[in-house]
Amino acid sequence: MRYATAIDPKELTALREQYGAFPLERVSLDVGPLFFAKARTPIGKERRAEVLLLVQGPDDRVLVHTKRFYPRGAFRLPTGGIRTGEGVEEALVRELEEETGLLPEAKRLIGVLAYDIRHGDRQVPFASYAYWVRVPSLDVRPQDESEEIAEFRWVPWAALPQITQTLYHVPPEWSDWGRFRALGHAFVIRHWTGTNDLDGAGNPNRHERIIE
């Protein structure tokens, strides 16, 4: 089936059948003209949404990265575009392999965060499909050099709230991007752990108690 919108009702139904109930949240994000233009026309490829990846290694640390052009000290969880016509699960495997060279040993849908990205009286829809993914190795080898990844780090769960706060406080010229990225990280922290501090994280069965 070809999916063309950020959130497709039939795709949501299929994901519920596969994973059970999961949180679906909607947020509005007011941005400036430059970020809005990029949101409307993703560079280099059609993109209807993204996968947001909480990648857990064999030692239980999670993967974050920064890119050559990011503000100093700004790390984040990996993401990857879901192409128009591509399913979420297809994009998950493809993007994980492109960014890390690894394939998932286990995966679970954390939830979906839907955005109305707004500038003035215009808006564009977008969505982050957040996944927990376990990989078999800490040896990360990006397959796509165009991503310009400067550094990967494996960090403890407890580091994610501070990483999120750093995204909220990037320099002014990066503030729209930082707020957008921070919202996804905060969503993962809330719904993967059931808390705001990542204590007790890592048990996928915790999701079965989350009611949409």
Secondary structure, 3 states (H helix, E strand, C coil): CCCCCCCCHHHHHHHHHHHCCCCEEEEEEECCHHHHHHHHCCCCCCCCEEEEEEEECCCCCEEEEEECCCCCCCCECCEEEECCCCCHHHHHHHHHHHHHCCCCCEEEEEEEEEEEEEECCEEEEEEEEEEEEECCCCCCCCCCHHHCEEEEEEECHHHHHHHHHHHHCCCHHHHHHHHHHHHHHHHHHHHHHCCCCCCCCCCHHHHHHCCC
